[in-house]
């Protein structure tokens, strides 16, 4: 079918950049406008959106059908697994037809009993009544975008502080309300991050950002005083570092960490004496990364260094942090991901051979010497590949709560009794529409990369539909940056692909953290291209193993995964039928040369500082915008958010403009820029699904899989 409109052509304004004797000309540099108000730029984005709308109008009915199908799997009225905190159960509640959640709690009738994995929250007419503290649906009515970044009850449960973002730019206002009367008790704190902790019942600790959106100052706010009189507890002046803020599970300390990509050091704040300010807990030593927890008279320190790259766990006395005892030594094949402390137990979240595990150790009584750990007990999981996440648990109990899912198992919340080893499922997300997990097969396959490294892939398909003869459509997903692990998780919208015969694959490429710290080190800086060649090896392997053919292979990545998409597009445009690049970081070299752009300075330890010649030419050799050439490209969908503070909308806009100018094929190239949201797209739960429906409709349109009747 002939498309009615012709693609937009961006005007060209020559912008010359020179460095190390190298000249680059960027004709589309003008598309960057930090105020997001240039009428020519906005007009161009609207033209791109109109073109996308026009091209996709013929499949709009199918897209709507997909959206209804995806939404139809969601149990719209539902509650999260209630979490016991002090005298209350806290939980979130979704309502039929509503985009956002309600934050609720109920009194625990028998609060003296020790928490147990068998606890359930009574909900009948005789149960303590439900109390709605905050209804996001009401608040969101006044805004096109709405997100609560933090929701925290005070230690005595009388007040609640929450952080809200109404633009998608990740700049928050913090409101404090009376949790019973629901009235504001103070003026909101403005222009802050969502890093927020209670320091006792009448003070808050929060973090603010500088002009490049780097969390750089931590403040103490006494309720009832003006924000302008808040005390700055610490200012991190080094622009390679950003601040983090978290509370100990014991609620006795607040920790402030300052971190770069390679170094992290920690201060502590005694919650009972916030006026004493921060104390140095782990010193600032280049290349040493530490995270701290607290229990009894000990701090527990997870410490990583160049030598101990997968981390060791040590403990020290609260009174003398200089003397440490090793509890878990460094292991080459096992990475300590995080720890969770309890009154009598330690839960260690680890990774081995690309799989997550949880090991639980019993601790000596508080106040007793801590000379080592008893042998631990491992939690067992059922699927060959899966994802497991820590979640908030009650410190003074023996119940560890965790979230589990796999490519075929919906998100499930378990309570695990650390004494008996019993796991009790507290909630499994309901998937409507006849979902049956036994129809799906999940697998792990290993691919040999160019340099001989074994790269894991996680695979899922519907065993009743996939032919496994090379004729199936396939979607291959990749990320591969920041040591982030894309573990095999469940996503209901994905069933709309699997139930149409798609095979879905995650490539766990280097640059991510799936196989430990070295996996990350070998996919960053001057080894970044391993991320791209690993992904290409995975794609070729899928074709070789008869999971699909080039004609049926779709690939997708977002953000730094969008950089991956841009890089492999230029390197191997012949290998893919469809490429979906979400909010892609595609103008890597130009962005990294500009320290005024949010995140740039701290990112030099991830990509390299191109003000140094070696990094300049290495980054230039893969930066997608700089490597678009006159060649045939596959079908491409690019998305962006105008208010995105992480990847500027102008990066994908420039990439698309340059592709339109250079490409020699007649394949589809669509650009969809949301003019009202940021990096994480729409804020409502159903609005997000609309984006999945659109992406799937694009892929199936290209693959000619849309039934004629629609």
C-alpha positions as CSV (number, residue, x, y, z in Angstrom):
1,X,0.0,0.0,0.0
2,X,1.4,3.4,-1.0
3,X,2.0,5.7,1.9
4,X,0.2,9.0,1.6
5,X,2.8,11.4,3.0
6,X,6.4,11.7,2.2
7,X,8.9,11.6,5.1
8,X,9.8,15.0,6.7
9,X,13.1,16.5,5.6
10,X,15.0,18.4,8.3
11,X,16.6,21.7,7.2
12,X,20.4,21.6,7.2
13,X,22.4,24.2,9.1
14,X,26.1,23.6,8.9
15,X,27.7,23.2,12.4
16,X,31.5,22.4,12.2
17,X,33.2,20.7,15.2
18,X,37.0,20.2,15.2
19,X,39.2,18.2,17.6
20,X,42.6,16.5,17.2
21,X,42.8,17.7,13.6
22,X,39.5,15.9,12.9
23,X,36.6,17.8,11.4
24,X,33.0,16.7,11.9
25,X,30.0,18.5,10.3
26,X,26.7,18.2,12.1
27,X,24.0,19.7,9.8
28,X,21.3,18.8,12.4
29,X,22.9,20.3,15.5
30,X,20.2,23.0,15.5
31,X,17.6,20.4,16.6
32,X,19.1,20.6,20.1
33,X,17.3,23.3,22.1
34,X,17.7,23.0,25.9
35,X,14.7,25.2,26.5
36,X,12.6,22.9,24.4
37,X,10.8,25.9,22.8
38,X,12.4,26.6,19.4
39,X,9.4,26.7,17.0
40,X,11.3,25.2,14.1
41,X,12.4,22.3,16.2
42,X,9.0,21.7,17.6
43,X,7.4,22.0,14.2
44,X,9.9,19.4,12.8
45,X,9.1,16.9,15.7
46,X,5.4,17.4,15.0
47,X,5.9,16.7,11.3
48,X,7.7,13.5,12.2
49,X,4.9,12.5,14.5
50,X,2.3,13.3,11.8
51,X,4.3,11.2,9.3
52,X,4.4,8.3,11.8
53,X,0.7,8.6,12.4
54,X,0.0,8.6,8.7
55,X,2.1,5.5,8.0
56,X,0.6,3.6,10.9
57,X,-3.0,4.7,10.3
58,X,-3.8,1.7,8.1
59,X,-3.0,-0.6,11.0
60,X,-4.5,1.5,13.8
61,X,-7.4,-0.9,14.1
62,X,-5.0,-3.8,14.7
63,X,-3.0,-1.7,17.1
64,X,-6.2,-1.0,19.1
65,X,-7.0,-4.7,19.1
66,X,-3.6,-5.5,20.4
67,X,-3.9,-2.8,23.1
68,X,-7.3,-4.3,24.2
69,X,-5.8,-7.8,24.2
70,X,-2.8,-6.6,26.3
71,X,-5.0,-4.6,28.7
72,X,-7.4,-7.5,28.9
73,X,-4.8,-9.7,30.6
74,X,-4.5,-7.3,33.5
75,X,-6.6,-7.8,36.6
76,X,-7.4,-4.1,36.9
77,X,-8.7,-4.1,40.5
78,X,-5.8,-5.6,42.5
79,X,-3.7,-5.1,45.6
80,X,0.1,-5.6,46.1
81,X,1.2,-8.2,48.7
82,X,0.7,-6.3,52.0
83,X,3.9,-5.6,53.9
84,X,4.0,-5.6,57.6
85,X,5.6,-2.5,59.1
86,X,5.2,-1.8,62.8
87,X,1.5,-1.8,63.7
88,X,0.2,-1.7,60.1
89,X,0.0,-3.6,56.9
90,X,1.0,-1.2,54.0
91,X,0.0,-2.0,50.4
92,X,-0.8,-0.4,47.0
93,X,-4.2,-0.9,45.4
94,X,-5.2,-0.6,41.7
95,X,-8.8,0.1,40.7
96,X,-10.8,-0.9,37.7
97,X,-10.1,1.5,34.8
98,X,-7.7,3.7,36.8
99,X,-4.2,4.5,35.6
100,X,-2.6,5.0,39.0
101,X,-2.5,3.4,42.4
102,X,-3.8,4.1,45.9
103,X,-1.4,3.9,48.9
104,X,-3.2,2.2,51.7
105,X,-2.8,0.6,55.1
106,X,-4.7,-1.4,57.7
107,X,-4.1,-1.8,61.4
108,X,-2.8,-5.2,62.5
109,X,-5.3,-6.5,65.0
110,X,-2.8,-8.7,66.8
111,X,0.5,-6.8,66.6
112,X,2.2,-8.6,69.4
113,X,2.6,-11.9,67.5
114,X,5.9,-12.5,65.9
115,X,5.7,-12.0,62.1
116,X,5.3,-15.3,60.2
117,X,5.4,-16.4,56.6
118,X,1.8,-17.5,57.1
119,X,0.5,-14.0,58.1
120,X,-2.4,-12.8,56.0
121,X,-4.1,-9.4,56.1
122,X,-7.8,-9.8,57.2
123,X,-10.1,-7.9,54.8
124,X,-13.6,-9.0,55.9
125,X,-16.3,-6.8,57.6
126,X,-14.8,-7.6,61.0
127,X,-11.3,-6.6,59.9
128,X,-9.7,-3.3,60.8
129,X,-10.8,-0.8,58.1
130,X,-8.8,0.1,55.0
131,X,-7.3,3.6,55.2
132,X,-6.4,5.3,51.9
133,X,-3.4,7.6,52.6
134,X,-2.9,8.8,49.0
135,X,-4.8,8.3,45.8
136,X,-2.6,9.0,42.9
137,X,-5.6,9.1,40.5
138,X,-6.9,12.2,42.2
139,X,-3.5,13.9,42.2
140,X,-2.8,13.0,38.6
141,X,-6.0,14.6,37.3
142,X,-4.3,18.0,37.4
143,X,-1.3,16.8,35.4
144,X,-0.6,15.2,32.0
145,X,2.3,13.3,33.7
146,X,2.3,12.1,37.2
147,X,4.8,9.9,39.1
148,X,5.4,9.2,42.8
149,X,9.1,8.6,43.3
150,X,9.1,7.9,47.0
151,X,6.4,7.2,49.6
152,X,7.6,6.8,53.2
153,X,5.8,6.7,56.6
154,X,7.5,8.3,59.5
155,X,8.9,5.9,62.2
156,X,5.8,6.5,64.4
157,X,3.5,6.2,61.3
158,X,1.8,9.5,62.1
159,X,3.1,11.3,59.0
160,X,3.9,10.3,55.4
161,X,6.4,12.0,53.1
162,X,6.1,11.5,49.3
163,X,7.9,12.9,46.3
164,X,6.0,13.7,43.1
165,X,7.2,14.5,39.5
166,X,4.6,16.2,37.3
167,X,6.6,16.6,34.1
168,X,8.8,13.5,33.7
169,X,12.0,15.5,34.2
170,X,12.7,13.7,37.5
171,X,12.7,16.9,39.5
172,X,10.4,16.3,42.5
173,X,8.4,18.2,45.1
174,X,8.2,16.5,48.5
175,X,4.9,16.8,50.4
176,X,4.4,15.8,54.1
177,X,0.9,14.9,55.2
178,X,-0.8,13.7,58.4
179,X,-1.4,10.0,57.6
180,X,-4.8,10.0,59.4
181,X,-6.2,13.5,58.7
182,X,-4.5,13.5,55.2
183,X,-3.8,17.2,55.5
184,X,-0.4,18.8,54.6
185,X,1.6,19.5,57.7
186,X,4.3,21.6,56.1
187,X,5.1,23.6,52.9
188,X,6.4,21.2,50.2
189,X,10.1,21.0,49.6
190,X,10.7,22.1,46.0
191,X,13.3,21.2,43.3
192,X,14.6,18.0,45.0
193,X,15.3,14.4,44.0
194,X,13.3,11.5,45.1
195,X,16.1,10.4,47.5
196,X,14.3,10.9,50.9
197,X,14.6,9.5,54.4
198,X,13.1,10.2,57.8
199,X,15.6,11.1,60.5
200,X,13.3,10.5,63.5
201,X,9.7,11.7,63.4
202,X,10.3,15.4,62.9
203,X,13.1,15.7,60.4
204,X,13.8,14.6,56.8
205,X,17.1,14.1,54.9
206,X,16.9,14.8,51.2
207,X,19.1,15.3,48.2
208,X,19.2,18.1,45.5
209,X,20.8,18.3,42.1
210,X,23.1,20.9,40.4
211,X,22.3,22.4,37.0
212,X,23.5,19.3,35.1
213,X,21.1,17.2,37.2
214,X,23.8,15.6,39.3
215,X,22.7,14.8,42.8
216,X,25.3,16.9,44.7
217,X,24.0,18.1,48.0
218,X,22.4,16.3,51.0
219,X,20.2,18.4,53.4
220,X,18.6,18.0,56.8
221,X,15.1,19.6,57.1
222,X,13.4,20.0,60.4
223,X,9.6,19.9,60.0
224,X,8.0,23.3,60.6
225,X,11.0,25.3,59.4
226,X,11.6,27.0,56.0
227,X,13.4,25.0,53.3
228,X,15.8,28.0,53.0
229,X,17.1,27.4,56.5
230,X,17.8,23.7,55.9
231,X,21.3,22.5,56.9
232,X,23.6,21.2,54.1
233,X,25.1,18.0,55.5
234,X,27.5,17.4,52.6
235,X,28.2,19.0,49.2
236,X,30.0,16.7,46.6
237,X,32.0,19.2,44.5
238,X,33.6,16.6,42.2
239,X,31.4,16.4,39.1
240,X,32.4,12.8,38.4
241,X,30.5,11.8,41.6
242,X,26.8,11.7,42.5
243,X,25.1,11.2,45.9
244,X,23.0,8.3,47.0
245,X,20.9,8.2,50.2
246,X,19.5,5.1,52.0
247,X,18.5,3.9,55.5
248,X,19.8,0.9,57.3
249,X,17.4,-2.0,57.7
250,X,17.7,-1.4,61.5
251,X,16.4,2.2,61.0
252,X,19.2,3.4,63.3
253,X,21.3,5.0,60.7
254,X,21.0,6.9,57.4
255,X,23.8,6.4,54.9
256,X,25.0,9.0,52.4
257,X,27.1,7.5,49.6
258,X,29.1,9.5,47.0
259,X,29.8,7.4,43.9
260,X,31.4,7.5,40.5
261,X,31.4,4.5,38.1
262,X,34.4,3.1,39.9
263,X,34.6,4.5,43.4
264,X,32.0,4.8,46.2
265,X,32.5,5.9,49.8
266,X,30.0,6.3,52.7
267,X,29.0,8.6,55.5
268,X,26.7,7.7,58.4
269,X,24.1,9.8,60.2
270,X,23.0,8.5,63.6
271,X,19.2,9.0,63.4
272,X,18.9,9.5,67.2
273,X,21.4,12.5,66.9
274,X,20.9,14.1,63.4
275,X,22.3,17.4,64.7
276,X,25.7,15.7,65.0
277,X,25.9,15.5,61.2
278,X,27.6,13.0,59.0
279,X,30.6,10.8,60.1
280,X,33.0,9.3,57.6
281,X,32.4,5.5,57.6
282,X,34.4,4.3,54.6
283,X,37.2,6.6,53.3
284,X,37.4,8.0,49.7
285,X,39.9,5.8,47.9
286,X,40.0,5.7,44.2
287,X,38.8,2.4,42.8
288,X,37.3,1.1,46.0
289,X,33.5,0.9,46.1
290,X,31.7,0.2,49.4
291,X,28.1,-0.1,50.5
292,X,27.2,-0.3,54.2
293,X,24.5,-1.9,56.3
294,X,24.0,-1.9,60.1
295,X,22.9,-4.4,62.8
296,X,23.5,-4.3,66.5
297,X,27.0,-3.0,67.2
298,X,28.3,-3.8,63.7
299,X,28.5,-2.2,60.3
300,X,28.5,-4.7,57.5
301,X,30.5,-3.4,54.4
302,X,30.3,-4.8,50.9
303,X,33.6,-3.8,49.4
304,X,34.8,-4.0,45.8
305,X,38.2,-3.1,44.4
306,X,40.2,-3.8,41.3
307,X,41.6,-6.9,43.0
308,X,38.3,-8.0,44.6
309,X,36.2,-7.2,41.6
310,X,33.2,-9.4,42.6
311,X,33.2,-7.9,46.1
312,X,33.9,-9.2,49.6
313,X,31.8,-8.7,52.7
314,X,33.4,-7.5,55.9
315,X,32.2,-6.3,59.3
316,X,33.5,-3.8,61.8
317,X,32.4,-2.4,65.2
318,X,30.2,0.7,65.2
319,X,32.8,2.2,67.5
320,X,35.9,1.4,65.5
321,X,35.4,1.2,61.7
322,X,39.1,0.8,61.0
323,X,39.3,-2.9,62.1
324,X,37.4,-5.2,59.8
325,X,36.6,-9.0,59.9
326,X,36.1,-10.8,56.6
327,X,32.7,-12.6,56.5
328,X,32.6,-13.6,52.9
329,X,35.9,-13.5,51.0
330,X,36.1,-12.5,47.3
331,X,35.3,-15.3,44.8
332,X,36.2,-15.2,41.2
333,X,33.1,-16.9,40.0
334,X,30.5,-15.5,42.4
335,X,29.5,-11.8,42.6
336,X,27.9,-10.4,45.7
337,X,25.1,-8.2,44.3
338,X,23.6,-6.9,47.6
339,X,23.0,-7.9,51.2
340,X,19.9,-7.6,53.4
341,X,20.3,-7.6,57.2
342,X,17.8,-8.8,59.9
343,X,18.0,-9.0,63.6
344,X,19.1,-12.6,63.5
345,X,20.0,-13.2,59.8
346,X,21.9,-12.1,56.8
347,X,20.5,-12.6,53.3
348,X,23.1,-12.4,50.5
349,X,22.0,-11.9,46.9
350,X,24.6,-13.3,44.5
351,X,25.3,-14.1,40.9
352,X,27.0,-17.2,39.5
353,X,27.2,-18.3,35.9
354,X,24.7,-15.6,34.9
355,X,22.1,-16.8,37.4
356,X,21.0,-15.1,40.6
357,X,20.9,-16.9,44.0
358,X,20.0,-16.0,47.6
359,X,22.0,-17.5,50.5
360,X,20.8,-17.0,54.0
361,X,23.1,-17.1,57.1
362,X,22.1,-17.1,60.7
363,X,23.9,-14.5,62.8
364,X,25.1,-14.7,66.4
365,X,22.9,-12.7,68.9
366,X,23.2,-8.9,68.7
367,X,26.1,-7.8,71.0
368,X,28.0,-11.1,70.5
369,X,31.3,-11.1,68.7
370,X,31.1,-11.6,65.0
371,X,34.2,-13.6,63.9
372,X,32.7,-15.3,60.8
373,X,29.6,-16.8,59.3
374,X,28.0,-20.1,59.7
375,X,27.4,-22.1,56.5
376,X,24.5,-20.6,54.6
377,X,21.3,-22.1,53.2
378,X,20.3,-21.5,49.6
379,X,16.8,-20.6,48.4
380,X,15.7,-22.8,45.6
381,X,14.0,-21.7,42.4
382,X,12.1,-23.6,39.8
383,X,12.8,-22.2,36.3
384,X,16.1,-22.7,34.3
385,X,16.4,-18.9,33.9
386,X,14.6,-16.4,36.1
387,X,14.8,-13.0,37.9
388,X,14.8,-12.5,41.6
389,X,14.7,-9.1,43.4
390,X,15.1,-8.1,47.0
391,X,12.2,-6.1,48.4
392,X,11.6,-4.5,51.8
393,X,11.3,-6.9,54.7
394,X,10.7,-6.5,58.4
395,X,14.1,-6.2,60.1
396,X,13.0,-7.7,63.5
397,X,11.5,-10.8,61.9
398,X,12.9,-14.1,60.4
399,X,10.9,-13.5,57.2
400,X,12.7,-12.6,54.0
401,X,10.5,-11.3,51.3
402,X,11.6,-11.5,47.6
403,X,10.0,-11.1,44.2
404,X,10.4,-13.8,41.6
405,X,9.6,-14.1,37.9
406,X,10.7,-15.7,34.8
407,X,10.0,-15.4,31.1
408,X,7.0,-17.7,31.7
409,X,6.2,-17.1,35.4
410,X,4.3,-13.9,36.3
411,X,5.8,-11.7,39.1
412,X,5.4,-13.6,42.4
413,X,6.0,-12.3,46.0
414,X,7.4,-14.9,48.4
415,X,7.9,-14.9,52.1
416,X,10.8,-17.2,53.1
417,X,11.2,-18.4,56.6
418,X,15.0,-18.1,57.2
419,X,14.9,-20.5,60.1
420,X,12.9,-23.4,58.6
421,X,13.7,-22.8,54.9
422,X,9.9,-22.7,54.0
423,X,8.8,-20.5,51.1
424,X,5.2,-19.3,51.1
425,X,3.8,-17.5,48.0
426,X,2.0,-14.3,49.1
427,X,0.9,-13.1,45.7
428,X,1.3,-14.0,42.1
429,X,0.2,-11.4,39.5
430,X,-3.0,-12.6,37.9
431,X,-2.8,-12.9,34.1
432,X,-6.3,-13.1,32.6
433,X,-7.2,-14.2,29.1
434,X,-6.5,-18.0,29.5
435,X,-2.8,-17.7,30.3
436,X,-1.2,-21.1,31.1
437,X,2.5,-21.1,31.9
438,X,2.9,-24.7,30.8
439,X,2.4,-23.6,27.1
440,X,5.7,-21.8,27.2
441,X,9.3,-23.1,27.2
442,X,12.2,-21.1,28.5
443,X,15.8,-22.0,27.7
444,X,19.4,-20.8,28.2
445,X,21.7,-21.0,25.2
446,X,25.4,-20.0,25.0
447,X,26.9,-18.3,22.0
448,X,30.6,-18.0,21.2
449,X,31.6,-14.4,20.6
450,X,34.4,-13.2,18.2
451,X,37.0,-13.6,20.9
452,X,35.8,-17.0,22.2
453,X,33.9,-15.7,25.2
454,X,30.6,-17.6,25.9
455,X,27.6,-15.2,25.9
456,X,24.4,-16.4,27.5
457,X,21.0,-15.9,25.9
458,X,17.6,-16.4,27.6
459,X,14.9,-17.7,25.3
460,X,11.1,-18.2,25.5
461,X,8.5,-19.4,23.1
462,X,5.0,-20.9,22.9
463,X,5.7,-24.6,22.4
464,X,2.4,-25.1,20.5
465,X,3.2,-22.4,17.9
466,X,7.0,-22.1,17.4
467,X,8.2,-24.4,14.6
468,X,11.9,-24.0,15.4
469,X,12.7,-24.5,11.7
470,X,14.0,-21.0,10.9
471,X,10.6,-19.7,9.8
472,X,9.5,-18.2,13.1
473,X,9.5,-14.5,13.8
474,X,11.9,-13.5,16.6
475,X,12.5,-10.5,18.8
476,X,16.0,-10.2,20.2
477,X,16.5,-7.6,23.1
478,X,19.8,-6.2,24.3
479,X,21.2,-3.6,26.7
480,X,24.7,-4.1,27.9
481,X,25.9,-1.1,29.8
482,X,26.4,0.3,33.4
483,X,26.7,-3.3,34.8
484,X,22.9,-3.5,34.7
485,X,21.6,-7.0,34.4
486,X,18.6,-7.7,32.2
487,X,17.5,-10.8,33.9
488,X,14.8,-13.0,32.3
489,X,11.6,-11.3,33.6
490,X,7.9,-11.7,32.8
491,X,6.0,-9.1,30.8
492,X,2.3,-9.6,30.1
493,X,2.3,-7.6,26.8
494,X,5.0,-9.9,25.4
495,X,2.4,-12.7,25.4
496,X,0.8,-11.0,22.4
497,X,4.0,-11.8,20.5
498,X,4.6,-15.3,21.9
499,X,1.0,-16.2,21.1
500,X,1.5,-15.2,17.5
501,X,4.5,-17.5,17.1
502,X,7.3,-15.1,18.0
503,X,10.4,-16.4,19.8
504,X,11.6,-13.8,22.4
505,X,15.3,-13.7,23.3
506,X,17.4,-11.6,25.7
507,X,21.1,-11.3,24.7
508,X,23.1,-11.0,28.0
509,X,26.0,-9.1,26.2
510,X,29.1,-7.7,27.9
511,X,28.8,-4.3,29.4
512,X,25.9,-5.6,31.6
513,X,26.4,-7.3,34.9
514,X,24.9,-10.7,34.4
515,X,28.2,-12.6,34.6
516,X,29.9,-10.5,37.3
517,X,32.0,-7.4,37.4
518,X,34.4,-8.5,34.7
519,X,31.5,-8.9,32.3
520,X,30.9,-5.2,32.7
521,X,34.6,-4.2,32.6
522,X,35.0,-6.0,29.3
523,X,32.1,-4.0,27.7
524,X,32.9,-0.4,28.5
525,X,35.5,2.3,27.7
526,X,37.9,1.0,25.0
527,X,36.2,-2.4,25.1
528,X,32.7,-1.0,24.3
529,X,32.6,-2.6,20.9
530,X,32.4,-6.1,22.6
531,X,28.8,-5.1,23.5
532,X,28.0,-4.7,19.8
533,X,29.9,-7.7,18.4
534,X,28.4,-9.9,21.2
535,X,24.9,-8.9,20.1
536,X,25.7,-9.5,16.4
537,X,27.1,-13.0,17.4
538,X,23.8,-13.7,19.3
539,X,21.7,-12.7,16.2
540,X,23.8,-14.9,13.9
541,X,23.6,-17.7,16.3
542,X,19.7,-17.5,16.4
543,X,19.7,-17.8,12.6
544,X,22.2,-20.7,12.7
545,X,20.2,-22.5,15.4
546,X,17.0,-22.2,13.3
547,X,15.2,-19.9,15.7
548,X,14.6,-17.5,12.9
549,X,16.0,-16.0,9.6
550,X,17.3,-12.5,8.7
551,X,13.9,-11.9,7.1
552,X,12.1,-12.5,10.4
553,X,14.6,-11.1,12.9
554,X,13.5,-8.0,14.9
555,X,15.8,-6.4,17.5
556,X,15.1,-3.9,20.2
557,X,17.0,-1.8,22.8
558,X,16.3,1.3,24.9
559,X,18.5,4.1,26.1
560,X,22.1,2.7,26.2
561,X,20.5,-0.3,24.5
562,X,19.4,2.2,21.9
563,X,23.1,3.0,21.4
564,X,23.6,-0.7,20.8
565,X,20.8,-0.6,18.2
566,X,22.3,2.4,16.4
567,X,25.8,0.7,16.4
568,X,24.7,-2.7,15.1
569,X,22.4,-0.9,12.5
570,X,25.5,0.8,11.0
571,X,27.7,-2.3,11.4
572,X,25.4,-5.0,10.1
573,X,22.2,-3.5,8.5
574,X,21.8,-6.7,6.4
575,X,21.2,-8.8,9.6
576,X,17.9,-7.5,10.8
577,X,14.4,-6.9,9.3
578,X,13.2,-4.5,12.0
579,X,15.1,-2.4,14.5
580,X,13.4,-0.6,17.4
581,X,15.5,2.0,19.2
582,X,13.8,3.5,22.3
583,X,15.1,6.9,23.7
584,X,18.5,5.9,22.1
585,X,21.8,7.4,23.2
586,X,23.0,7.7,19.6
587,X,25.0,11.0,19.5
588,X,27.5,9.6,21.9
589,X,30.7,11.5,20.9
590,X,29.1,15.0,20.6
591,X,27.2,14.5,23.9
592,X,30.3,13.2,25.8
593,X,32.3,16.3,24.6
594,X,29.7,18.6,26.3
595,X,30.0,18.7,30.1
596,X,26.9,21.0,30.3
597,X,24.6,18.1,29.3
598,X,23.1,16.2,32.2
599,X,25.0,13.1,33.2
600,X,27.9,13.7,30.9
601,X,30.7,14.2,33.4
602,X,29.9,11.1,35.5
603,X,29.6,9.1,32.2
604,X,33.2,9.6,31.3
605,X,34.1,6.5,33.4
606,X,31.6,4.5,31.4
607,X,32.3,5.5,27.8
608,X,35.6,7.4,28.1
609,X,36.4,11.1,28.0
610,X,36.7,12.1,24.4
611,X,38.7,15.1,25.3
612,X,41.5,12.6,25.2
613,X,42.6,11.6,21.7
614,X,42.5,7.8,22.1
615,X,38.9,7.9,23.4
616,X,37.8,10.5,20.8
617,X,38.7,8.3,17.9
618,X,37.5,5.1,19.5
619,X,34.1,6.7,20.3
620,X,33.9,8.2,16.9
621,X,34.3,4.8,15.3
622,X,31.0,3.5,16.8
623,X,28.9,6.6,17.7
624,X,25.8,6.0,15.6
625,X,25.2,9.5,14.3
626,X,28.8,9.7,13.2
627,X,28.7,6.4,11.3
628,X,25.5,6.7,9.2
629,X,26.5,6.0,5.6
630,X,24.9,5.7,2.2
631,X,23.7,2.1,2.5
632,X,20.6,0.0,2.7
633,X,19.1,0.0,6.2
634,X,16.3,-2.2,7.7
635,X,12.9,-1.0,8.9
636,X,13.5,1.3,11.8
637,X,11.3,2.7,14.6
638,X,12.9,5.4,16.9
639,X,11.2,6.9,19.9
640,X,12.0,9.8,22.2
641,X,10.6,12.0,25.0
642,X,10.9,15.8,24.8
643,X,11.4,16.2,28.5
644,X,13.9,13.3,28.8
645,X,16.8,14.4,31.1
646,X,18.8,11.3,30.5
647,X,18.9,11.1,26.7
648,X,18.2,14.4,25.0
649,X,15.4,14.2,22.5
650,X,17.7,15.8,19.9
651,X,20.0,12.7,19.8
652,X,17.3,10.5,18.2
653,X,16.0,13.4,16.2
654,X,19.4,14.0,14.6
655,X,19.9,10.3,14.0
656,X,16.6,10.0,12.1
657,X,17.3,13.2,10.1
658,X,20.7,11.9,9.1
659,X,19.3,8.4,8.2
660,X,16.6,10.0,6.1
661,X,19.3,12.0,4.2
662,X,21.8,9.1,3.7
663,X,19.9,5.7,3.4
664,X,19.5,4.1,0.0
665,X,16.5,1.9,0.7
666,X,12.8,2.3,0.7
667,X,12.2,0.6,4.1
668,X,10.2,2.3,6.8
669,X,11.9,4.8,9.1
670,X,9.5,6.2,11.8
671,X,10.2,8.6,14.6
672,X,7.8,9.0,17.4
673,X,8.6,11.8,19.9
674,X,6.3,12.2,22.9
675,X,6.1,15.9,23.6
676,X,4.8,15.5,27.1
677,X,7.0,12.9,28.8
678,X,10.6,12.0,29.7
679,X,12.9,9.0,29.7
680,X,10.4,6.5,31.0
681,X,7.6,7.4,28.6
682,X,4.0,7.8,29.8
683,X,3.2,7.7,33.5
684,X,-0.1,5.8,33.5
685,X,-0.1,2.0,33.6
686,X,-2.4,1.7,30.5
687,X,-0.8,4.5,28.6
688,X,2.5,2.5,28.8
689,X,0.7,-0.5,27.2
690,X,-0.3,1.6,24.3
691,X,3.3,2.0,23.4
692,X,3.9,-1.7,23.4
693,X,0.8,-2.2,21.1
694,X,2.2,0.5,18.8
695,X,5.7,-1.2,18.7
696,X,4.3,-4.6,18.1
697,X,2.0,-3.3,15.4
698,X,5.0,-1.8,13.6
699,X,6.9,-5.0,13.8
700,X,4.0,-7.1,12.5
701,X,3.2,-4.6,9.8
702,X,6.8,-5.0,8.4
703,X,6.6,-8.8,8.8
704,X,3.3,-8.8,7.0
705,X,1.7,-10.6,10.0
706,X,-1.4,-8.4,10.3
707,X,-4.6,-10.3,9.3
708,X,-6.4,-8.9,6.3
709,X,-9.7,-8.7,8.2
710,X,-8.3,-6.0,10.5
